[in-house]
Amino acid sequence: MHLVRCIVVSAVGGFKIINGPSTKDKGPMGQGNNLETRDETSPSRPTQAGRIETCTELISKAMRCLENNDKDCIIKMLEELIKANCHNGYAVGREIADKVKDLVHDLWLVSDNEYRCRLLRILRDLDVSRNWVRDALGMNTKSLNKWLVRCNIDRESRMERNNVVEEIEDLLRRLGWSETWMCEEMWRFVGVDVNAFRKYGIEPCIWLNGLETLGDLRRPYWLGLRASDLSIKHGRGVELILKTTNSIDAVFFPLLLSMIKMPSLIIAWKRAAPTAKYVHKSIALSFYIDLGNDEWPWPTELDVNELERILNSLSNEELAEFIAALLDGDGAVWYEGTAYVRISACKGCPKRATLDVLKEIIARRFGIIGNVYQLKTTNVLMFRGRNAVRLLRRMVKYVHHPLRRLRIELILAYRDKRISREVFEEFYEQIEYERGKDDVKRNRGLKALTQAAPQTHTHGDQTTYKKELNVLVPGPGFEPGPPCGDRIACLSISSPAP
């Protein structure tokens, strides 16, 4: 896991040459307008059946080229296959996409160094993702990077910068940093006594367990997160965005995204919510990663019927993982005389329909009953009492949001009589939000991030401007200025702080 990457590097783009950070605003934007514009300017798309037929024919031609050892012919067929999106498993199915990968691998095996470099350049120019190339060639990242250097491809690319950050991270580990240490710093920042919890067998950093399994975007966790907090923006590829002002999310979100790729960070002022009158101005953190069009395996927009079809196809464990991701994004867990679990959806938006589908499937699969309520600004699916506890037991191991996971662990410890009522109340007070007050767990995202980040504890005193590994950390009295405009900072390893 690579939190330090999220703090010190801005990585934009994929398998292409990058010359410094993008100045384009990377914040979330409305899906509707973006998709509408894209559809207006794009030609009509072939049906899946038509595309599969085209891909099958091209694969047959490429196989004949391979039998004749005609490398130029194979490369030409591969270009046509990729332009036809035949390498995209979501567009044509995994079987067809795997055959394209096999062709790339077979060509690699029979090629000399000159043709291998030519193949890598073509794949780069066609904007094929690094992960796809690595899988097709059966290499690890380190081996692929060596070939890119040998072929003089992307010498200044994100992949080389990733290696630099890995070396920095290894050094920091030798100095005593770890993900658990980072977790403990986060809890100290918000006033949680980790040692007290551990004394009673409750591990505050248990949310780190299993995070590495989320390196696979096909896990239903990512679909659940898409149905809640994860925004998607379309451009030349797909951009996944998580945005927050909260202290705990500021540590959780970049670590979560780093399971897929090294995130970039944008820091900007945000107007305070009308309900938080005690906050005059808060700082919003936007973490994002760029993917190729073929890397995101789920539909970006789900209608009710499609969502129901997908959820019905999941196993019980996969369904529990999906629900856990909803809870990590738009959910809440609390105790007020009894246990409560709530999953929220904005009023009048497409997410609202997911609540009815989810309520029915959870009842049918698990026999756990919830109710949908219409509140003033949101709609919520609510579980309480015994039903809430049963649902928490089902999904606890898949919940990774630090605060929600710790609340679940505490509630279950109390229900199982592993702790007394007095201990439960003492601990719960540490992890509940203070209503109507300027709670340190809210609107302290940037400060929590710099507190938990390893580089902030290895370089002595913190000053108003802190130049560490090319990171600008705003101090008291900071006002935004060029080149970021209304952003507080644009972070990039290739763009040092002033």
TITI-411308 format. One record per residue (C-alpha): chain; residue number from 1; x, y, z. Coordinates in steps of 0.05 Angstrom, whole numbers, plus 5000, padded with zeros to 4 digits. Layout:
(node 'A' NUM (X Y Z))
...
//
This chain:
(node 'A' 1 (5000 5000 5000))
(node 'A' 2 (5028 5067 4980))
(node 'A' 3 (5001 5128 5016))
(node 'A' 4 (5064 5167 5005))
(node 'A' 5 (5052 5164 4931))
(node 'A' 6 (4986 5199 4940))
(node 'A' 7 (5019 5256 4977))
(node 'A' 8 (5081 5270 4937))
(node 'A' 9 (5063 5256 4864))
(node 'A' 10 (5013 5281 4814))
(node 'A' 11 (5008 5228 4760))
(node 'A' 12 (4967 5247 4699))
(node 'A' 13 (4958 5203 4638))
(node 'A' 14 (4971 5130 4624))
(node 'A' 15 (5020 5096 4577))
(node 'A' 16 (5038 5162 4545))
(node 'A' 17 (5093 5214 4553))
(node 'A' 18 (5076 5266 4605))
(node 'A' 19 (5111 5334 4607))
(node 'A' 20 (5091 5362 4674))
(node 'A' 21 (5024 5369 4710))
(node 'A' 22 (4959 5384 4677))
(node 'A' 23 (4930 5453 4689))
(node 'A' 24 (4861 5430 4672))
(node 'A' 25 (4811 5429 4730))
(node 'A' 26 (4807 5357 4753))
(node 'A' 27 (4748 5364 4799))
(node 'A' 28 (4684 5324 4790))
(node 'A' 29 (4637 5348 4736))
(node 'A' 30 (4566 5330 4717))
(node 'A' 31 (4559 5264 4682))
(node 'A' 32 (4500 5283 4640))
(node 'A' 33 (4530 5342 4603))
(node 'A' 34 (4596 5308 4592))
(node 'A' 35 (4564 5245 4563))
(node 'A' 36 (4516 5286 4521))
(node 'A' 37 (4573 5325 4489))
(node 'A' 38 (4612 5262 4476))
(node 'A' 39 (4552 5228 4443))
(node 'A' 40 (4539 5288 4398))
(node 'A' 41 (4609 5288 4371))
(node 'A' 42 (4619 5213 4365))
(node 'A' 43 (4597 5171 4305))
(node 'A' 44 (4546 5117 4314))
(node 'A' 45 (4576 5056 4348))
(node 'A' 46 (4571 4985 4323))
(node 'A' 47 (4530 4935 4361))
(node 'A' 48 (4567 4885 4405))
(node 'A' 49 (4549 4828 4358))
(node 'A' 50 (4576 4867 4298))
(node 'A' 51 (4640 4885 4336))
(node 'A' 52 (4651 4812 4357))
(node 'A' 53 (4643 4789 4285))
(node 'A' 54 (4694 4841 4262))
(node 'A' 55 (4742 4822 4317))
(node 'A' 56 (4737 4748 4302))
(node 'A' 57 (4752 4760 4229))
(node 'A' 58 (4813 4804 4246))
(node 'A' 59 (4839 4752 4296))
(node 'A' 60 (4834 4698 4242))
(node 'A' 61 (4874 4741 4194))
(node 'A' 62 (4926 4755 4248))
(node 'A' 63 (4933 4681 4262))
(node 'A' 64 (4947 4667 4189))
(node 'A' 65 (5000 4722 4191))
(node 'A' 66 (5031 4689 4252))
(node 'A' 67 (5033 4621 4217))
(node 'A' 68 (5069 4654 4159))
(node 'A' 69 (5117 4690 4207))
(node 'A' 70 (5096 4756 4176))
(node 'A' 71 (5109 4804 4233))
(node 'A' 72 (5090 4867 4194))
(node 'A' 73 (5023 4835 4178))
(node 'A' 74 (5011 4816 4251))
(node 'A' 75 (5026 4887 4274))
(node 'A' 76 (4978 4915 4222))
(node 'A' 77 (4923 4867 4246))
(node 'A' 78 (4937 4885 4318))
(node 'A' 79 (4929 4960 4302))
(node 'A' 80 (4862 4945 4270))
(node 'A' 81 (4841 4902 4328))
(node 'A' 82 (4856 4955 4380))
(node 'A' 83 (4824 5011 4339))
(node 'A' 84 (4762 4967 4335))
(node 'A' 85 (4764 4961 4411))
(node 'A' 86 (4773 4885 4406))
(node 'A' 87 (4821 4886 4466))
(node 'A' 88 (4766 4915 4511))
(node 'A' 89 (4735 4857 4549))
(node 'A' 90 (4676 4899 4570))
(node 'A' 91 (4660 4915 4497))
(node 'A' 92 (4670 4847 4466))
(node 'A' 93 (4676 4797 4523))
(node 'A' 94 (4736 4769 4558))
(node 'A' 95 (4746 4711 4509))
(node 'A' 96 (4757 4757 4449))
(node 'A' 97 (4800 4806 4490))
(node 'A' 98 (4843 4748 4515))
(node 'A' 99 (4856 4725 4444))
(node 'A' 100 (4882 4795 4427))
(node 'A' 101 (4928 4791 4487))
(node 'A' 102 (4952 4722 4463))
(node 'A' 103 (4969 4752 4395))
(node 'A' 104 (5010 4807 4428))
(node 'A' 105 (5046 4755 4471))
(node 'A' 106 (5060 4708 4412))
(node 'A' 107 (5087 4765 4370))
(node 'A' 108 (5132 4786 4428))
(node 'A' 109 (5160 4715 4434))
(node 'A' 110 (5179 4710 4360))
(node 'A' 111 (5206 4781 4354))
(node 'A' 112 (5276 4809 4360))
(node 'A' 113 (5289 4872 4402))
(node 'A' 114 (5275 4919 4343))
(node 'A' 115 (5205 4891 4332))
(node 'A' 116 (5191 4888 4407))
(node 'A' 117 (5206 4962 4414))
(node 'A' 118 (5163 4976 4353))
(node 'A' 119 (5106 4938 4384))
(node 'A' 120 (5112 4977 4450))
(node 'A' 121 (5112 5043 4412))
(node 'A' 122 (5050 5024 4373))
(node 'A' 123 (5013 5003 4436))
(node 'A' 124 (5032 5069 4469))
(node 'A' 125 (5009 5110 4409))
(node 'A' 126 (4943 5072 4409))
(node 'A' 127 (4934 5093 4482))
(node 'A' 128 (4932 5021 4508))
(node 'A' 129 (4937 5020 4584))
(node 'A' 130 (5001 4999 4618))
(node 'A' 131 (4965 4945 4658))
(node 'A' 132 (4937 4914 4594))
(node 'A' 133 (5006 4913 4561))
(node 'A' 134 (5038 4883 4624))
(node 'A' 135 (4985 4828 4628))
(node 'A' 136 (4990 4812 4554))
(node 'A' 137 (5065 4804 4558))
(node 'A' 138 (5063 4766 4623))
(node 'A' 139 (5110 4815 4657))
(node 'A' 140 (5113 4850 4723))
(node 'A' 141 (5117 4926 4726))
(node 'A' 142 (5192 4927 4738))
(node 'A' 143 (5206 4884 4676))
(node 'A' 144 (5161 4926 4632))
(node 'A' 145 (5194 4990 4656))
(node 'A' 146 (5262 4962 4637))
(node 'A' 147 (5238 4949 4566))
(node 'A' 148 (5209 5019 4561))
(node 'A' 149 (5277 5048 4581))
(node 'A' 150 (5313 5001 4533))
(node 'A' 151 (5267 5023 4476))
(node 'A' 152 (5273 5097 4496))
(node 'A' 153 (5198 5101 4509))
(node 'A' 154 (5169 5147 4563))
(node 'A' 155 (5234 5160 4598))
(node 'A' 156 (5200 5215 4637))
(node 'A' 157 (5135 5176 4647))
(node 'A' 158 (5095 5163 4709))
(node 'A' 159 (5122 5093 4713))
(node 'A' 160 (5193 5117 4726))
(node 'A' 161 (5167 5167 4777))
(node 'A' 162 (5130 5110 4811))
(node 'A' 163 (5196 5073 4819))
(node 'A' 164 (5227 5135 4851))
(node 'A' 165 (5169 5140 4900))
(node 'A' 166 (5175 5066 4917))
(node 'A' 167 (5248 5077 4935))
(node 'A' 168 (5229 5137 4978))
(node 'A' 169 (5175 5095 5011))
(node 'A' 170 (5224 5039 5025))
(node 'A' 171 (5271 5089 5058))
(node 'A' 172 (5214 5116 5101))
(node 'A' 173 (5197 5046 5123))
(node 'A' 174 (5268 5037 5146))
(node 'A' 175 (5259 5101 5185))
(node 'A' 176 (5199 5071 5221))
(node 'A' 177 (5139 5090 5176))
(node 'A' 178 (5085 5040 5159))
(node 'A' 179 (5011 5040 5140))
(node 'A' 180 (4995 5021 5212))
(node 'A' 181 (5037 5079 5238))
(node 'A' 182 (5000 5125 5190))
(node 'A' 183 (4933 5098 5215))
(node 'A' 184 (4953 5110 5287))
(node 'A' 185 (4973 5182 5270))
(node 'A' 186 (4905 5193 5238))
(node 'A' 187 (4869 5167 5300))
(node 'A' 188 (4912 5210 5346))
(node 'A' 189 (4895 5271 5304))
(node 'A' 190 (4820 5261 5315))
(node 'A' 191 (4827 5243 5389))
(node 'A' 192 (4821 5167 5389))
(node 'A' 193 (4864 5129 5439))
(node 'A' 194 (4886 5069 5398))
(node 'A' 195 (4921 5034 5457))
(node 'A' 196 (4858 5037 5499))
(node 'A' 197 (4818 5002 5445))
(node 'A' 198 (4872 4950 5436))
(node 'A' 199 (4871 4935 5510))
(node 'A' 200 (4801 4907 5501))
(node 'A' 201 (4818 4869 5437))
(node 'A' 202 (4790 4920 5388))
(node 'A' 203 (4840 4938 5333))
(node 'A' 204 (4830 5010 5306))
(node 'A' 205 (4872 4996 5245))
(node 'A' 206 (4836 4932 5223))
(node 'A' 207 (4807 4970 5164))
(node 'A' 208 (4875 4962 5130))
(node 'A' 209 (4865 4886 5126))
(node 'A' 210 (4846 4863 5056))
(node 'A' 211 (4857 4931 5022))
(node 'A' 212 (4908 4899 4975))
(node 'A' 213 (4853 4855 4946))
(node 'A' 214 (4820 4917 4917))
(node 'A' 215 (4876 4923 4866))
(node 'A' 216 (4827 4886 4821))
(node 'A' 217 (4774 4934 4794))
(node 'A' 218 (4729 4874 4779))
(node 'A' 219 (4716 4867 4854))
(node 'A' 220 (4643 4886 4868))
(node 'A' 221 (4669 4935 4920))
(node 'A' 222 (4685 4984 4863))
(node 'A' 223 (4615 4978 4834))
(node 'A' 224 (4587 4993 4904))
(node 'A' 225 (4633 5053 4910))
(node 'A' 226 (4611 5077 4841))
(node 'A' 227 (4539 5073 4865))
(node 'A' 228 (4557 5119 4923))
(node 'A' 229 (4616 5167 4929))
(node 'A' 230 (4659 5151 4869))
(node 'A' 231 (4651 5200 4811))
(node 'A' 232 (4671 5183 4740))
(node 'A' 233 (4691 5234 4687))
(node 'A' 234 (4701 5216 4614))
(node 'A' 235 (4753 5246 4569))
(node 'A' 236 (4807 5210 4531))
(node 'A' 237 (4799 5156 4582))
(node 'A' 238 (4762 5146 4648))
(node 'A' 239 (4777 5187 4710))
(node 'A' 240 (4757 5161 4779))
(node 'A' 241 (4748 5216 4831))
(node 'A' 242 (4738 5217 4906))
(node 'A' 243 (4729 5285 4939))
(node 'A' 244 (4725 5304 5013))
(node 'A' 245 (4737 5356 5067))
(node 'A' 246 (4736 5307 5125))
(node 'A' 247 (4797 5286 5165))
(node 'A' 248 (4789 5211 5161))
(node 'A' 249 (4767 5208 5088))
(node 'A' 250 (4829 5249 5071))
(node 'A' 251 (4873 5191 5093))
(node 'A' 252 (4826 5135 5070))
(node 'A' 253 (4810 5159 4999))
(node 'A' 254 (4881 5165 4971))
(node 'A' 255 (4902 5099 5003))
(node 'A' 256 (4841 5065 4972))
(node 'A' 257 (4854 5093 4902))
(node 'A' 258 (4928 5075 4907))
(node 'A' 259 (4908 5002 4906))
(node 'A' 260 (4894 5014 4831))
(node 'A' 261 (4941 5070 4812))
(node 'A' 262 (4979 5127 4843))
(node 'A' 263 (4928 5183 4854))
(node 'A' 264 (4936 5256 4839))
(node 'A' 265 (4912 5310 4887))
(node 'A' 266 (4879 5377 4877))
(node 'A' 267 (4868 5423 4937))
(node 'A' 268 (4816 5479 4932))
(node 'A' 269 (4773 5524 4975))
(node 'A' 270 (4702 5501 4986))
(node 'A' 271 (4643 5541 5011))
(node 'A' 272 (4617 5518 5077))
(node 'A' 273 (4552 5479 5079))
(node 'A' 274 (4492 5520 5105))
(node 'A' 275 (4483 5470 5161))
(node 'A' 276 (4555 5479 5185))
(node 'A' 277 (4551 5552 5207))
(node 'A' 278 (4613 5545 5250))
(node 'A' 279 (4656 5533 5188))
(node 'A' 280 (4671 5596 5148))
(node 'A' 281 (4714 5565 5095))
(node 'A' 282 (4736 5493 5086))
(node 'A' 283 (4788 5460 5042))
(node 'A' 284 (4767 5407 4993))
(node 'A' 285 (4813 5351 4971))
(node 'A' 286 (4801 5316 4905))
(node 'A' 287 (4838 5251 4893))
(node 'A' 288 (4835 5221 4823))
(node 'A' 289 (4866 5168 4779))
(node 'A' 290 (4865 5163 4703))
(node 'A' 291 (4847 5097 4670))
(node 'A' 292 (4844 5074 4599))
(node 'A' 293 (4775 5063 4569))
(node 'A' 294 (4785 4988 4574))
(node 'A' 295 (4805 4987 4647))
(node 'A' 296 (4739 5004 4681))
(node 'A' 297 (4700 4938 4680))
(node 'A' 298 (4632 4963 4704))
(node 'A' 299 (4578 5005 4670))
(node 'A' 300 (4590 5078 4687))
(node 'A' 301 (4515 5092 4691))
(node 'A' 302 (4467 5040 4717))
(node 'A' 303 (4392 5038 4707))
(node 'A' 304 (4350 4999 4757))
(node 'A' 305 (4341 4937 4714))
(node 'A' 306 (4415 4932 4699))
(node 'A' 307 (4435 4941 4771))
(node 'A' 308 (4385 4888 4793))
(node 'A' 309 (4412 4840 4741))
(node 'A' 310 (4484 4850 4764))
(node 'A' 311 (4467 4844 4838))
(node 'A' 312 (4427 4780 4826))
(node 'A' 313 (4488 4751 4791))
(node 'A' 314 (4533 4763 4852))
(node 'A' 315 (4546 4710 4905))
(node 'A' 316 (4526 4725 4977))
(node 'A' 317 (4598 4745 4994))
(node 'A' 318 (4603 4790 4932))
(node 'A' 319 (4536 4822 4950))
(node 'A' 320 (4562 4835 5021))
(node 'A' 321 (4624 4868 4991))
(node 'A' 322 (4580 4912 4947))
(node 'A' 323 (4539 4934 5007))
(node 'A' 324 (4602 4948 5047))
(node 'A' 325 (4626 4995 4992))
(node 'A' 326 (4560 5032 4994))
(node 'A' 327 (4569 5039 5068))
(node 'A' 328 (4640 5064 5059))
(node 'A' 329 (4615 5117 5011))
(node 'A' 330 (4545 5141 5026))
(node 'A' 331 (4531 5103 5090))
(node 'A' 332 (4530 5112 5165))
(node 'A' 333 (4534 5067 5226))
(node 'A' 334 (4515 5090 5295))
(node 'A' 335 (4488 5069 5362))
(node 'A' 336 (4431 5106 5397))
(node 'A' 337 (4399 5057 5445))
(node 'A' 338 (4407 5005 5390))
(node 'A' 339 (4447 4996 5327))
(node 'A' 340 (4431 5033 5262))
(node 'A' 341 (4456 5025 5191))
(node 'A' 342 (4438 5076 5138))
(node 'A' 343 (4453 5081 5064))
(node 'A' 344 (4435 5148 5033))
(node 'A' 345 (4417 5172 4963))
(node 'A' 346 (4405 5242 4939))
(node 'A' 347 (4333 5262 4929))
(node 'A' 348 (4309 5260 4857))
(node 'A' 349 (4374 5231 4829))
(node 'A' 350 (4385 5162 4796))
(node 'A' 351 (4418 5135 4859))
(node 'A' 352 (4350 5137 4893))
(node 'A' 353 (4327 5076 4853))
(node 'A' 354 (4384 5034 4881))
(node 'A' 355 (4354 5036 4950))
(node 'A' 356 (4290 4999 4931))
(node 'A' 357 (4329 4947 4892))
(node 'A' 358 (4378 4938 4949))
(node 'A' 359 (4323 4932 5002))
(node 'A' 360 (4289 4876 4963))
(node 'A' 361 (4353 4837 4948))
(node 'A' 362 (4379 4841 5020))
(node 'A' 363 (4312 4816 5046))
(node 'A' 364 (4309 4759 4996))
(node 'A' 365 (4382 4737 5003))
(node 'A' 366 (4396 4748 5077))
(node 'A' 367 (4327 4754 5109))
(node 'A' 368 (4347 4822 5135))
(node 'A' 369 (4292 4875 5134))
(node 'A' 370 (4303 4949 5122))
(node 'A' 371 (4259 5008 5105))
(node 'A' 372 (4266 5066 5056))
(node 'A' 373 (4250 5134 5085))
(node 'A' 374 (4242 5201 5050))
(node 'A' 375 (4278 5255 5089))
(node 'A' 376 (4282 5330 5075))
(node 'A' 377 (4342 5329 5029))
(node 'A' 378 (4357 5254 5020))
(node 'A' 379 (4326 5186 5016))
(node 'A' 380 (4354 5131 5061))
(node 'A' 381 (4352 5056 5068))
(node 'A' 382 (4352 5043 5143))
(node 'A' 383 (4365 4981 5184))
(node 'A' 384 (4358 4982 5260))
(node 'A' 385 (4365 4936 5320))
(node 'A' 386 (4374 4862 5305))
(node 'A' 387 (4369 4872 5230))
(node 'A' 388 (4425 4924 5233))
(node 'A' 389 (4470 4878 5274))
(node 'A' 390 (4458 4819 5226))
(node 'A' 391 (4476 4863 5167))
(node 'A' 392 (4539 4888 5202))
(node 'A' 393 (4561 4817 5215))
(node 'A' 394 (4551 4800 5142))
(node 'A' 395 (4594 4856 5114))
(node 'A' 396 (4642 4876 5169))
(node 'A' 397 (4705 4844 5137))
(node 'A' 398 (4693 4884 5073))
(node 'A' 399 (4684 4952 5106))
(node 'A' 400 (4747 4994 5100))
(node 'A' 401 (4725 5064 5120))
(node 'A' 402 (4765 5073 5185))
(node 'A' 403 (4711 5106 5226))
(node 'A' 404 (4654 5062 5204))
(node 'A' 405 (4695 4999 5212))
(node 'A' 406 (4716 5019 5282))
(node 'A' 407 (4643 5034 5301))
(node 'A' 408 (4622 4966 5275))
(node 'A' 409 (4677 4930 5313))
(node 'A' 410 (4657 4968 5377))
(node 'A' 411 (4582 4953 5368))
(node 'A' 412 (4595 4879 5356))
(node 'A' 413 (4643 4875 5415))
(node 'A' 414 (4587 4904 5459))
(node 'A' 415 (4533 4859 5430))
(node 'A' 416 (4578 4798 5441))
(node 'A' 417 (4590 4819 5513))
(node 'A' 418 (4665 4826 5503))
(node 'A' 419 (4662 4896 5534))
(node 'A' 420 (4618 4927 5587))
(node 'A' 421 (4567 4982 5577))
(node 'A' 422 (4613 5031 5612))
(node 'A' 423 (4672 5015 5566))
(node 'A' 424 (4627 5018 5505))
(node 'A' 425 (4601 5087 5522))
(node 'A' 426 (4672 5113 5538))
(node 'A' 427 (4699 5088 5471))
(node 'A' 428 (4638 5108 5430))
(node 'A' 429 (4644 5180 5454))
(node 'A' 430 (4713 5183 5421))
(node 'A' 431 (4686 5162 5353))
(node 'A' 432 (4620 5199 5348))
(node 'A' 433 (4613 5267 5314))
(node 'A' 434 (4600 5327 5357))
(node 'A' 435 (4536 5356 5332))
(node 'A' 436 (4533 5431 5320))
(node 'A' 437 (4607 5440 5336))
(node 'A' 438 (4671 5447 5297))
(node 'A' 439 (4689 5374 5305))
(node 'A' 440 (4762 5357 5288))
(node 'A' 441 (4737 5297 5248))
(node 'A' 442 (4703 5346 5199))
(node 'A' 443 (4734 5399 5154))
(node 'A' 444 (4806 5383 5173))
(node 'A' 445 (4823 5340 5112))
(node 'A' 446 (4887 5376 5091))
(node 'A' 447 (4914 5380 5161))
(node 'A' 448 (4899 5306 5175))
(node 'A' 449 (4932 5288 5109))
(node 'A' 450 (4996 5325 5125))
(node 'A' 451 (4995 5298 5196))
(node 'A' 452 (4990 5225 5175))
(node 'A' 453 (5035 5230 5113))
(node 'A' 454 (5104 5201 5127))
(node 'A' 455 (5145 5259 5099))
(node 'A' 456 (5116 5308 5150))
(node 'A' 457 (5150 5270 5206))
(node 'A' 458 (5220 5262 5177))
(node 'A' 459 (5241 5334 5162))
(node 'A' 460 (5240 5373 5227))
(node 'A' 461 (5198 5435 5239))
(node 'A' 462 (5136 5451 5199))
(node 'A' 463 (5137 5521 5171))
(node 'A' 464 (5087 5564 5134))
(node 'A' 465 (5112 5537 5067))
(node 'A' 466 (5141 5468 5070))
(node 'A' 467 (5183 5443 5012))
(node 'A' 468 (5189 5367 5020))
(node 'A' 469 (5193 5322 4959))
(node 'A' 470 (5163 5379 4918))
(node 'A' 471 (5100 5384 4960))
(node 'A' 472 (5070 5451 4978))
(node 'A' 473 (5035 5450 5046))
(node 'A' 474 (4996 5515 5059))
(node 'A' 475 (5006 5545 5127))
(node 'A' 476 (4968 5598 5167))
(node 'A' 477 (4949 5659 5128))
(node 'A' 478 (4959 5626 5060))
(node 'A' 479 (4919 5656 5002))
(node 'A' 480 (4913 5622 4934))
(node 'A' 481 (4949 5652 4875))
(node 'A' 482 (4977 5634 4807))
(node 'A' 483 (4987 5586 4775))
(node 'A' 484 (4931 5548 4809))
(node 'A' 485 (4878 5603 4810))
(node 'A' 486 (4826 5586 4862))
(node 'A' 487 (4862 5522 4880))
(node 'A' 488 (4906 5524 4941))
(node 'A' 489 (4958 5478 4910))
(node 'A' 490 (4972 5435 4850))
(node 'A' 491 (5017 5378 4871))
(node 'A' 492 (5067 5346 4823))
(node 'A' 493 (5134 5313 4828))
(node 'A' 494 (5153 5350 4764))
(node 'A' 495 (5130 5418 4790))
(node 'A' 496 (5166 5439 4854))
(node 'A' 497 (5134 5486 4903))
(node 'A' 498 (5154 5559 4896))
//
